[in-house]
Amino acid sequence: MKPILSIFLGLAVCGSVAAKAADSRPNIIFILTDDQRFDAMGFTGRFPWLETPNLDRIRHEGVHFANAFTTHSLCGPSRAGFLTGMHSHRNGITTNQEGRELDHDKTPTFGQYLQNAGYDTGYIGKWHLGEFDDPRPGWNYWCSFEGQGNYDKNRLNINGTQIVKEGYVTDVLTDYAVDFIEKERSAPFLLYLSHKAVHQPFIPADRHKDLYTGLPAPEPLSWMDNMDDKPEWQRRMVMPPEQGTRLRRKHPIPVPEKRGLGTWPAKIGTHQQRNYLRCIPAVDDGVGRIFQVLEKKGLLDNTVIVFAGDNGYMHGEHGMGDKRQAYNESMRIPLIMRGPGVKPDSTVEEIVLNLDVAPTFLEYAGVKIPDAMQGSSLLPLAEELPVADWRTSFLFTYWRDLITAIPRITAVRSIDKMYAHYPDGDSIDELYNLANDPGEMKNLALLPESAPLKQKMERELKQVMAEADYQAVVARPHPEDLEGRPLGVLVNEEFGPDGLACTGTVVQTIPMNEKLDSHFGCMVFECIVEPESDGIILSHGEQRTGYMFYVQNGVPGFCFSGGNRFHALDGDVSCLNEPTHLLVNMDNHTSEVKFFVNGKLVQTETIYCKLHRWIQQYGDIALGGDPDSQVDPYELSKLGGFTGTIDSFKIQRKRMPDSELSAYAREQAAN
């Protein structure tokens, strides 16, 4: 395969030639929503009272891709797939929480390709890759915000200038989109309008806040799934948050054999379903305004409009909310398109993917589709042309991120079959025949009579993984950025021959500052203690983001909480009345944490959600306890402070190879 950058530079030449024919090339508008289900549009009929006249117009004047899917049901990775036409393992965006950003030289976006081909390109809205809102390559006009943004007021980056903008975010972004379309230009334009809606916390516009009151929400097909034949971690997903979001492998919370069932709450739905649906009309209003400005300027007939959602969303299916998983409602997305050559009121039943959008735009723009793109142009399907060898199944993937219960996923999905394998643990597989089990209620992977089907789907999974060149371990696209934080020893407290005496409460604090920010780099925390009782040895932060060393039942441990996701690593033997060296290596770049006790590695864990950037409200480092019982209010903070001595406490920002780290831990323990 040619280097992607070489292909991109080659296309720059082709693009300059293609630009001469700009008047004949269509304008392109791509509208993307966040977490909108495939059936959350009026014309689908799923919610009889949901009205989306402008989305319905796109559908009736164009094509509905009835079997559209994302290859990775998570905001950032799915968006990277739309932008690059590549699977997550190829473009490097496998998670949300790690703050990964595309390498725009190695994996260019359709914005770069079309800009290079003479299009006037504009990006407006949620980017959600990386941890900054600066303009990205490929966009002549840029209007975005950091992370998820807010529904009411946002700090916008407009072409490199920061402003604070009041107003309901869906309407504000539509305002900027309309202004972009209004601009006089001789070249065709590409507009990417990326909404925050309908992502949680599901705050509708004031004009829509009372919609659908009293109207019954339809019951999901799988609401009565007791999940007794599903993996144990799936049942953990429906436990209360204070249990389901805790990761403590050596002391797991018991998981019930079955999910408890109850009557469907038709009056309110689940997981704030009604407010979720109330966010959609503002999006639809915005689509209507875009139609109006296109008609006013006489541009509609030569403009392609594509509307999609980044991933699906479960509202009570199997008792769950959210997305991420390989279930139907999680991986299916809305996808409709109108424009030149598209047959009105048509439906495409073939499997199409988020990866197909980028090559579709390139074909519309007359740009050669590079071999590195793993999607295919949708134009032949939309124009009802014969297409040979179109896909009949595809690879779905997921890497561990935020939700501590969900493992890495590799799955294959066809129109009527889904097989999911979980490679990193002892989880059972899942296999469903959606032709007669559309709710995915009966796991065929456990049935002897389904062994031939399972074997067939295992082979198909291996095939799609090979075709996609799947890689389990995916390096970050960019080197680590410490944003000026120093390396080396940051804190080195020695408390003398008698140590720092602790009597069950905080006895000393170490001032925190940006240099000690545990969000950046590879942090090494170590202390030498001699505990006489259970309790908190030292702590910093709160439940939202914090960490602490502790002793429970005589055994030392280390826990941290990022985004209210709790991780705990525990030792194996008692340390009471014994000098004990504790060391934690928390690597934010590899998302891995290691816990050593007396020079021995006792546990390694994935960082599902790393510690947030330090701000003043998170306080100082407290020695001897957890001052406000905040880091783990459900359990460990209740231990209170420990009794005993702290001989030393040290913090470094330093990355060591595994062999060097192990040798260092042994050396420090011996001293």
VOGU-3710 file (C-alpha; in Angstrom, 3 decimals, decimal comma):
1> mkpilsiflg> 0,000/0,000/0,000  1,258/3,481/-0,834  1,839/5,818/2,123  -1,375/7,720/2,727  0,426/11,064/2,751  1,843/10,359/-0,720  -1,614/9,595/-2,020  -2,914/12,793/-0,457  -0,192/14,929/-2,039  -0,851/13,292/-5,370
11> lavcgsvaak> -4,501/14,151/-5,101  -3,587/17,779/-4,474  -2,526/18,008/-8,105  -5,646/16,242/-9,319  -7,751/18,520/-7,113  -6,396/21,697/-8,654  -7,405/20,412/-12,077  -10,819/19,334/-10,870  -11,429/22,778/-9,360  -11,607/24,269/-12,857
21> aadsrpniif> -14,895/22,465/-13,293  -16,198/23,849/-10,002  -19,496/25,148/-11,377  -20,648/21,657/-12,306  -19,724/20,065/-8,991  -22,372/19,961/-6,279  -22,254/21,671/-2,932  -22,144/19,160/-0,077  -23,788/19,532/3,335  -23,186/16,869/5,968
31> iltddqrfda> -25,284/17,117/9,130  -24,306/14,800/11,986  -26,133/14,369/15,282  -24,871/12,722/18,439  -26,398/9,500/19,825  -29,488/9,678/17,598  -31,023/6,244/17,126  -31,642/4,859/13,660  -35,388/4,952/14,277  -35,608/8,376/15,970
41> mgftgrfpwl> -36,969/10,105/12,869  -40,641/10,739/12,214  -40,945/8,714/9,017  -39,770/5,471/10,680  -42,911/5,349/12,817  -41,072/3,990/15,854  -42,342/6,866/17,997  -45,786/7,685/16,546  -45,855/11,190/17,995  -42,298/12,203/16,921
51> etpnldrirh> -42,542/14,686/14,061  -39,508/15,575/11,944  -40,933/17,122/8,768  -37,596/18,364/7,453  -35,757/15,092/8,000  -38,744/13,409/6,389  -38,301/15,755/3,444  -34,704/14,601/2,920  -35,946/11,036/3,006  -38,826/11,600/0,551
61> egvhfanaft> -36,741/13,696/-1,831  -33,872/11,222/-1,604  -32,819/7,863/-0,250  -33,077/6,146/3,105  -30,275/3,725/3,879  -32,352/1,377/6,006  -29,428/-0,756/7,158  -26,815/1,833/8,064  -24,312/1,023/10,808  -21,330/2,444/12,582
71> thslcgpsra> -18,281/0,228/12,842  -17,521/1,559/16,334  -20,423/2,766/18,466  -18,763/5,621/20,316  -18,666/9,355/19,554  -14,998/10,052/18,806  -14,143/6,800/17,006  -17,300/6,896/14,899  -16,669/10,518/13,918  -13,102/9,635/12,933
81> gfltgmhshr> -14,564/6,885/10,755  -16,883/9,355/9,028  -14,000/11,785/8,471  -11,394/9,334/7,179  -13,363/6,412/5,745  -11,202/4,124/7,888  -11,712/1,719/10,782  -10,583/2,854/14,230  -7,494/0,652/14,256  -6,326/2,303/11,020
91> ngittnqegr> -7,012/5,961/11,849  -5,843/5,514/15,467  -8,991/6,781/17,218  -10,069/3,866/19,392  -11,422/5,688/22,461  -13,023/8,885/23,702  -11,312/9,236/27,049  -7,680/9,178/25,949  -8,008/12,410/23,980  -6,712/10,929/20,721
101> eldhdktptf> -6,520/13,189/17,673  -6,116/12,242/14,023  -2,723/12,489/12,374  -3,900/14,664/9,496  -0,830/13,879/7,405  -1,197/10,102/7,631  -4,975/9,861/7,770  -6,434/12,886/5,950  -10,111/13,733/6,267  -12,607/14,327/3,487
111> gqylqnagyd> -12,334/18,007/4,425  -8,662/18,003/3,427  -9,348/16,208/0,166  -12,170/18,551/-0,868  -10,352/21,683/0,258  -7,448/20,562/-1,882  -9,837/20,046/-4,796  -11,030/23,651/-4,631  -14,046/23,389/-2,334  -14,728/26,144/0,182
121> tgyigkwhlg> -14,886/24,045/3,343  -16,549/24,841/6,659  -16,679/22,901/9,910  -19,250/23,930/12,508  -19,926/22,167/15,794  -18,655/19,275/17,862  -15,289/17,790/16,837  -14,654/15,611/19,900  -11,192/14,414/18,934  -8,224/15,628/20,934
131> efddprpgwn> -8,479/17,863/23,982  -8,476/21,258/22,276  -10,712/23,303/19,998  -8,125/24,789/17,634  -8,860/24,774/13,883  -7,960/21,511/12,175  -6,467/21,036/8,710  -8,919/20,933/5,824  -11,350/23,646/6,860  -11,367/27,185/5,498
141> ywcsfegqgn> -13,917/28,137/8,136  -13,831/26,706/11,655  -16,353/27,063/14,489  -16,084/24,514/17,282  -15,738/23,963/21,013  -13,741/21,681/23,274  -15,150/18,271/24,169  -18,885/17,803/24,465  -19,833/21,448/24,722  -22,935/22,681/26,542
151> ydknrlning> -26,560/23,102/25,575  -26,898/26,694/26,793  -23,611/28,639/26,604  -20,330/27,750/24,908  -16,826/29,050/24,465  -16,457/28,843/20,690  -13,251/28,858/18,690  -14,014/30,708/15,454  -11,060/30,551/13,099  -8,674/30,693/16,054
161> tqivkegyvt> -10,481/33,389/18,050  -12,270/32,467/21,281  -15,679/33,932/22,024  -18,393/33,116/24,557  -21,724/32,535/22,842  -25,065/32,483/24,621  -28,054/30,623/23,254  -29,352/27,117/22,693  -26,470/25,296/21,043  -28,457/23,604/18,258
171> dvltdyavdf> -29,878/26,953/17,146  -26,514/28,720/17,503  -24,713/26,168/15,328  -27,501/26,382/12,762  -27,074/30,173/12,697  -23,409/29,780/11,813  -24,256/27,135/9,213  -26,798/29,405/7,524  -24,282/32,263/7,513  -21,726/29,990/5,856
181> iekersapfl> -24,187/28,996/3,129  -25,177/32,644/2,595  -21,611/33,610/1,742  -21,051/34,595/-1,876  -18,508/32,360/-3,584  -17,564/31,063/-7,004  -16,414/27,631/-5,836  -18,670/24,853/-4,556  -18,783/24,487/-0,784  -18,563/21,675/1,741
191> lylshkavhq> -20,336/22,284/5,042  -20,021/19,856/7,943  -22,558/20,735/10,653  -21,886/18,593/13,713  -24,484/18,954/16,458  -24,102/18,354/20,170  -27,696/17,143/20,184  -28,958/14,695/21,150  -26,201/13,777/23,603  -26,920/13,700/27,314
201> pfipadrhkd> -27,817/15,533/29,530  -30,712/15,773/27,024  -31,739/19,404/27,516  -34,348/20,440/24,938  -34,898/23,970/23,684  -37,369/25,925/25,799  -39,888/25,873/22,966  -39,832/22,055/23,000  -39,543/21,299/26,721  -43,189/20,249/27,082
211> lytglpapep> -43,502/18,215/23,889  -44,887/14,671/24,099  -46,122/15,076/27,675  -48,451/12,236/28,542  -47,838/10,362/25,295  -46,799/6,724/25,884  -43,316/5,592/24,930  -43,334/2,279/23,023  -41,825/-0,691/24,843  -38,521/-2,006/23,422
221> lswmdnmddk> -38,531/-5,547/22,053  -35,980/-6,668/24,631  -37,272/-4,872/27,722  -38,220/-8,223/29,283  -34,801/-9,803/28,653  -33,650/-11,270/31,969  -30,130/-11,651/30,493  -29,538/-15,041/32,071  -27,795/-16,311/28,917  -25,656/-13,220/28,388
231> pewqrrmvmp> -22,133/-12,518/29,665  -21,874/-11,629/33,332  -20,483/-8,201/32,496  -23,682/-7,437/30,565  -25,709/-7,949/33,734  -23,268/-5,696/35,586  -24,278/-2,983/33,126  -27,803/-2,869/34,540  -26,693/-2,686/38,183  -26,949/0,644/40,048
241> peqgtrlrrk> -24,155/3,072/39,027  -22,447/2,897/42,414  -21,964/-0,823/41,729  -21,813/-1,141/37,957  -19,137/1,546/37,493  -16,754/0,066/40,074  -13,775/-1,972/38,908  -12,139/-3,946/41,681  -11,146/-7,297/40,258  -9,861/-8,854/43,472
251> hpipvpekrg> -13,023/-7,884/45,359  -15,798/-7,874/42,754  -19,352/-6,990/43,626  -21,548/-10,081/43,125  -23,503/-9,976/39,883  -27,022/-11,441/39,867  -27,699/-14,499/37,715  -30,645/-12,733/36,139  -31,762/-9,196/35,567  -34,769/-8,195/37,597
261> lgtwpakigt> -37,788/-7,458/35,429  -40,517/-4,879/35,798  -43,372/-3,322/33,893  -42,315/-0,981/31,098  -42,707/2,639/32,318  -44,670/3,790/29,271  -45,482/7,199/30,779  -41,855/8,290/30,985  -39,742/5,711/29,136  -36,242/5,110/30,499
271> hqqrnylrci> -32,938/6,983/30,743  -34,593/10,409/30,260  -36,028/9,168/26,987  -38,623/11,883/26,629  -36,103/14,733/26,935  -33,810/12,885/24,533  -36,571/12,906/21,928  -37,433/16,526/22,733  -33,930/17,522/21,594  -34,572/16,282/18,047
281> pavddgvgri> -37,129/18,924/16,907  -34,529/21,718/17,233  -32,256/19,736/14,917  -35,155/19,319/12,517  -35,921/23,040/12,694  -32,317/23,699/11,716  -32,591/21,393/8,711  -35,648/23,379/7,661  -33,686/26,636/7,854  -30,957/25,111/5,682
291> fqvlekkgll> -33,560/24,114/3,092  -34,880/27,685/3,134  -31,522/29,355/2,522  -30,617/26,881/-0,215  -33,924/27,552/-1,979  -33,555/31,320/-1,556  -30,112/31,239/-3,168  -31,153/28,795/-5,892  -28,656/26,190/-4,709  -30,894/23,322/-3,647
301> dntvivfagd> -30,914/21,380/-6,913  -27,121/21,203/-6,991  -26,563/20,480/-3,321  -26,052/17,099/-1,716  -27,511/16,863/1,808  -26,525/13,913/3,972  -27,968/13,503/7,455  -26,615/10,883/9,872  -26,096/10,023/13,519  -22,692/9,051/14,887
311> ngymhgehgm> -23,963/5,942/16,680  -27,110/4,387/18,030  -28,515/4,544/21,541  -30,354/2,090/23,757  -33,421/3,272/25,608  -34,404/0,271/27,680  -33,237/-2,450/25,310  -32,052/-5,257/27,608  -32,707/-2,775/30,421  -29,803/-0,576/29,292
321> gdkrqaynes> -29,038/2,942/28,184  -26,042/4,270/26,228  -24,343/2,692/23,175  -20,872/1,033/22,732  -22,122/-2,532/22,388  -22,748/-4,743/19,367  -26,509/-4,824/19,873  -28,758/-3,652/17,058  -29,967/-0,404/18,632  -26,394/0,547/19,542
331> mriplimrgp> -24,705/0,041/16,172  -27,432/1,113/13,749  -27,529/4,771/12,711  -29,870/7,091/10,811  -28,609/7,837/7,289  -30,569/9,705/4,617  -29,384/11,583/1,537  -30,786/13,775/-1,206  -29,005/15,387/-4,111  -28,141/15,181/-7,795
341> gvkpdstvee> -28,632/11,690/-9,191  -30,374/10,340/-6,088  -33,710/8,725/-6,817  -36,493/10,339/-4,724  -38,345/8,320/-2,098  -36,045/5,328/-2,540  -34,762/2,835/0,001  -31,448/0,987/0,022  -31,505/-2,278/1,949  -27,803/-3,159/1,593
351> ivlnldvapt> -25,481/-2,774/4,572  -23,835/0,656/4,539  -21,372/2,086/7,035  -20,177/5,364/8,488  -16,950/4,629/6,586  -18,838/5,041/3,305  -19,594/8,748/3,742  -16,057/10,055/3,031  -15,626/8,183/-0,269  -19,129/9,277/-1,286
361> fleyagvkip> -18,158/12,924/-0,895  -14,924/12,360/-2,789  -16,796/10,804/-5,701  -19,268/13,691/-5,789  -16,323/16,112/-5,874  -14,527/14,248/-8,637  -11,631/13,265/-6,369  -10,049/9,832/-6,731  -10,863/7,642/-3,731  -7,567/6,516/-2,148
371> damqgssllp> -6,896/2,836/-1,545  -6,389/3,562/2,173  -10,082/4,322/2,611  -11,929/1,221/3,777  -15,418/2,454/2,929  -17,097/2,550/-0,480  -19,006/5,311/-2,229  -22,766/5,174/-1,737  -23,499/6,876/-5,044  -24,077/3,701/-7,078
381> laeelpvadw> -26,578/2,445/-4,493  -28,296/5,846/-4,268  -28,581/6,005/-8,044  -29,848/2,401/-8,179  -26,973/1,300/-10,393  -25,820/-2,327/-10,433  -23,151/-2,903/-7,796  -21,080/-6,069/-7,828  -19,700/-7,625/-4,665  -21,225/-5,172/-2,183
391> rtsflftywr> -20,570/-6,205/1,417  -22,931/-8,661/3,117  -21,340/-8,291/6,568  -18,879/-6,026/8,356  -16,499/-5,790/11,289  -17,680/-4,007/14,450  -15,100/-3,127/17,103  -14,799/-1,541/20,528  -11,847/-0,838/22,817  -12,115/-0,402/26,587
401> dlitaiprit> -13,222/3,119/27,416  -14,969/4,848/30,349  -17,466/2,060/31,163  -15,420/-0,292/33,298  -17,635/-3,327/32,708  -17,352/-3,424/28,914  -14,392/-5,360/27,478  -12,808/-5,092/24,063  -15,231/-6,274/21,394  -14,784/-7,822/17,967
411> avrsidkmya> -18,036/-8,665/16,210  -19,397/-9,459/12,782  -22,824/-8,294/11,697  -24,840/-9,249/8,634  -28,409/-8,267/7,828  -29,828/-10,963/10,083  -26,948/-12,363/12,176  -24,698/-10,914/14,875  -21,781/-12,704/16,484  -19,694/-10,977/19,170
421> hypdgdside> -16,447/-12,194/20,685  -14,719/-10,675/23,722  -10,998/-11,484/23,334  -9,477/-10,246/26,585  -11,219/-12,268/29,271  -13,282/-15,315/30,059  -16,571/-13,881/28,781  -18,918/-16,098/26,849  -19,627/-15,128/23,243  -22,953/-13,872/21,912
431> lynlandpge> -24,745/-15,025/18,758  -28,180/-13,948/17,558  -30,404/-14,704/14,602  -32,214/-11,416/14,105  -34,492/-12,891/11,454  -36,510/-14,633/14,163  -35,106/-12,841/17,220  -34,944/-9,110/16,342  -34,646/-8,183/20,017  -31,506/-10,333/20,459
441> mknlallpes> -33,050/-12,114/23,400  -31,783/-15,684/22,884  -28,035/-16,222/22,881  -27,437/-19,058/20,432  -23,730/-19,251/21,277  -24,580/-21,419/24,288  -26,735/-23,965/22,451  -25,180/-27,199/21,133  -27,611/-27,267/18,215  -26,298/-23,874/17,093
451> aplkqkmere> -22,663/-25,004/16,976  -22,536/-25,124/13,135  -23,875/-21,568/12,911  -21,417/-20,369/15,549  -18,526/-21,958/13,691  -19,656/-20,286/10,469  -19,844/-16,888/12,164  -16,446/-17,406/13,821  -14,960/-17,941/10,358  -16,756/-14,880/9,046
461> lkqvmaeady> -15,439/-12,778/11,924  -11,893/-13,879/11,164  -12,457/-13,029/7,512  -13,719/-9,476/8,088  -10,941/-8,897/10,623  -8,364/-9,966/8,052  -9,953/-7,850/5,307  -9,891/-4,813/7,596  -6,337/-5,586/8,769  -7,551/-5,506/12,381
471> qavvarphpe> -5,026/-4,719/15,116  -5,782/-5,228/18,796  -3,157/-2,777/20,041  -3,360/0,630/18,374  -0,698/3,257/18,953  -1,793/6,830/19,497  -1,552/8,917/16,327  0,530/11,597/18,080  3,366/11,651/20,608  2,585/12,592/24,162
481> dlegrplgvl> 2,019/16,278/24,893  2,721/17,292/28,484  1,702/20,895/27,802  4,745/22,156/29,652  4,507/19,913/32,714  7,980/19,019/34,021  9,571/15,576/34,117  11,518/14,073/36,989  11,006/14,121/40,753  8,194/16,510/41,692
491> vneefgpdgl> 7,674/15,681/45,390  10,172/13,961/47,682  9,105/14,097/51,331  11,219/12,300/53,931  9,773/12,316/57,456  12,850/11,385/59,504  13,693/8,303/61,530  10,363/8,259/63,378  8,207/8,933/60,331  5,042/11,026/60,153
501> actgtvvqti> 2,735/9,759/62,892  -0,874/9,308/61,741  -3,672/8,840/64,251  -6,824/8,467/62,174  -7,091/11,895/60,607  -5,264/14,148/58,141  -2,003/15,275/59,747  -0,338/17,149/56,893  -1,008/18,403/53,388  1,196/18,810/50,335
511> pmnekldshf> 0,178/21,770/48,167  -1,044/20,824/44,697  -0,235/22,767/41,571  -0,211/22,327/37,809  3,238/20,719/37,876  1,755/17,819/39,839  -1,250/17,441/37,527  -1,760/13,667/37,244  -3,659/14,053/33,966  -0,361/14,358/32,095
521> gcmvfecive> 2,412/11,880/31,464  3,421/8,779/33,348  3,032/9,412/37,061  4,916/7,368/39,657  3,557/7,571/43,212  5,405/5,804/45,982  5,422/5,768/49,760  6,915/3,804/52,614  4,433/3,207/55,412  4,047/1,119/58,554
531> pesdgiilsh> 0,300/0,728/59,144  -1,119/-0,307/62,488  -4,738/-0,281/61,304  -6,973/-0,127/58,294  -7,672/3,283/56,791  -6,663/5,911/54,262  -2,910/6,487/54,022  -3,050/9,527/51,747  -5,482/10,987/49,260  -6,078/13,673/46,693
541> geqrtgymfy> -9,188/14,941/44,933  -12,748/13,707/44,974  -15,081/11,186/43,361  -15,009/13,029/40,038  -11,227/12,782/39,915  -8,946/11,633/42,684  -6,744/8,883/44,103  -5,670/7,385/47,399  -3,528/4,705/49,046  -5,389/2,697/51,670
551> vqngvpgfcf> -5,309/-0,380/53,892  -8,387/-2,609/54,117  -8,507/-5,854/56,075  -4,801/-5,359/56,630  -4,029/-5,411/52,893  -2,686/-2,329/51,068  -4,296/-0,937/47,941  -4,487/1,993/45,578  -7,637/3,394/44,024  -8,499/6,240/41,701
561> sggnrfhald> -11,657/7,666/40,258  -11,903/9,485/36,942  -15,250/10,787/35,756  -16,907/8,911/38,642  -15,439/5,660/37,260  -13,800/3,856/40,177  -10,711/1,636/39,789  -9,034/-0,212/42,662  -5,864/-2,303/42,702  -5,266/-4,475/45,749
571> gdvsclnept> -2,350/-6,289/47,294  -2,422/-9,910/48,392  -1,086/-10,101/51,957  -1,303/-8,110/55,162  1,070/-5,202/55,715  0,047/-4,406/59,307  2,937/-3,495/61,595  5,421/-4,027/58,768  7,425/-1,404/56,866  5,860/-1,529/53,412
581> hllvnmdnht> 6,888/0,081/50,151  3,984/0,929/47,831  4,484/2,084/44,237  1,970/2,966/41,549  2,920/3,602/37,918  0,040/5,411/36,201  0,736/5,838/32,481  -1,801/8,140/30,861  -0,369/7,598/27,382  -0,725/3,810/27,372
591> sevkffvngk> -3,805/3,880/29,647  -2,288/1,367/32,046  -1,679/1,415/35,791  0,602/-0,964/37,728  0,657/-1,524/41,497  3,772/-2,812/43,281  3,972/-3,900/46,926  7,450/-4,359/48,383  8,941/-4,521/44,908  6,502/-7,109/43,590
601> lvqtetiyck> 3,996/-6,340/40,830  0,636/-7,365/42,295  -1,845/-5,978/39,738  -2,080/-4,286/36,348  -5,247/-2,556/35,189  -6,586/-0,565/32,270  -7,273/3,113/32,928  -10,847/3,393/31,679  -11,131/7,075/32,477  -8,005/8,955/33,438
611> lhrwiqqygd> -7,796/11,619/36,109  -9,103/14,980/34,964  -6,976/18,073/34,599  -6,199/19,546/37,989  -8,119/22,607/39,102  -8,017/24,375/42,454  -11,274/22,872/43,738  -9,682/19,409/43,846  -7,553/20,576/46,766  -4,180/19,454/48,068
621> ialggdpdsq> -2,680/16,044/48,833  -3,784/14,913/52,279  -1,523/12,659/54,353  -3,239/10,443/56,908  -6,781/10,362/55,524  -9,390/11,498/53,015  -10,495/14,815/54,515  -14,026/14,950/53,149  -14,553/11,234/52,387  -14,882/12,113/48,710
631> vdpyelsklg> -12,680/9,852/46,577  -14,775/6,752/47,234  -17,823/7,740/49,278  -19,452/4,350/48,690  -16,864/2,237/50,482  -13,172/2,944/51,004  -13,417/6,566/52,139  -15,620/5,312/54,953  -12,553/3,623/56,433  -11,381/6,985/57,735
641> gftgtidsfk> -7,736/7,776/58,320  -5,238/5,048/59,200  -3,102/4,684/62,290  0,606/4,215/61,737  3,505/6,099/60,167  4,386/7,444/56,745  8,161/7,370/56,353  8,306/8,945/52,895  6,197/10,047/49,936  7,465/10,664/46,430
651> iqrkrmpdse> 5,926/11,728/43,113  7,705/11,531/39,778  6,694/12,120/36,208  8,836/9,555/34,451  8,274/6,756/31,968  10,357/3,612/32,407  10,372/0,422/30,331  8,763/-2,488/32,182  12,096/-4,076/33,049  13,491/-0,806/34,404
661> lsayareqaa> 10,295/-0,099/36,344  10,357/-3,536/37,975  14,031/-3,149/38,876  13,357/0,317/40,309  10,468/-0,982/42,431  12,643/-3,788/43,832  15,516/-1,408/44,529  13,344/1,100/46,373  11,684/-1,645/48,403  15,070/-3,022/49,418
671> n> 16,188/0,382/50,640
//
